[in-house]
Amino acid sequence: MDHPRSFYVIALSLVCALGLVLKAATMPSVAMAGTADLAYLDIDRQLQRHGFTLIGVHRATTDGNFRVRLYKTDYCRRPVLLLPLKRNAEGALILRSKLAGGWREPKFVLDGKSYANFPTLQLWWRQFASALQVWDNDRRTPVVWTVAESTACNGSQPFHKLLS
């Protein structure tokens, strides 16, 4: 009779351990706090190497949840706008509503690939894969970058390569 009891204790212990691992995988780590800020710093450095200069930050909403970065570059007379999105295309819709005439349709960039529409399924997959990296302290939430260019830009800048 002792043998089945120890089997149940071991099985229950394994289920509890698995539950703790899955819970830890879905909780944001300390390194993920301020993910958008870390993403901004990475992108600022990367774009600076390619001739972009940060000239301002604009809050697209009153609560400041969506902060648009404005960059100056030699190939465009007007600034290029970048907005990170971590969940959905809501910020892009807000940005699109604030843009007056003279702007191209915003593009979405995730992991160095450019999309015409918000890459919802690709982002979910990347978030799932990132959540499985439980023991990686430097993991960061995947970010979809919204890129808005003026029609005055020559359009030759491959943003999907710069934002990889």
C-alpha positions, 0 to 999 in steps of 0.5 A: 500500500505504501508504493501507490501513496509515494507515487501520488506524492511524487506526481503531485510534487511534479505537478506543483513544480511544473505549475511554479515554472509556468507561473514564473514564465508568465510573470514579467521579470525585473529586467522586463520592467521598462521594456519600452525604455530599454527598447528606446535606448537600443534603437536610439543607439542603433539609429544614431549609427545610421545617421538618425538624430533624436530631436524629440519625444511626443506623448500621443495620449494624455496618460503618456502610454504611447510616446512617439520618438521623432528622428531627423535624418539626411534623407528626409526633410521632415522627422521620421516617427517611431512608436513601440507597441507591445500588445496590439495596434492601438497605438498605431491607430492613435498615431494615424489619427494624429498625423495630418496629410503628407504622411505615408501609411505607417509600417510595422517592424518586428524582428527585422521584418516589415509588415503592412498590418500589425503582426498579431500572430507573429507577436504572440508567438514571440511573446510565448517564446520569450516567456519560455526563457524562464532563466534568462534575466536579460529577456525583453518583451518583443516590441513591434515598431510603428514607423511613419515617414513623410511623403517628402522622404525618398523612401529608400531607408530600409527600416526593417533592417535598422530595427532588427 
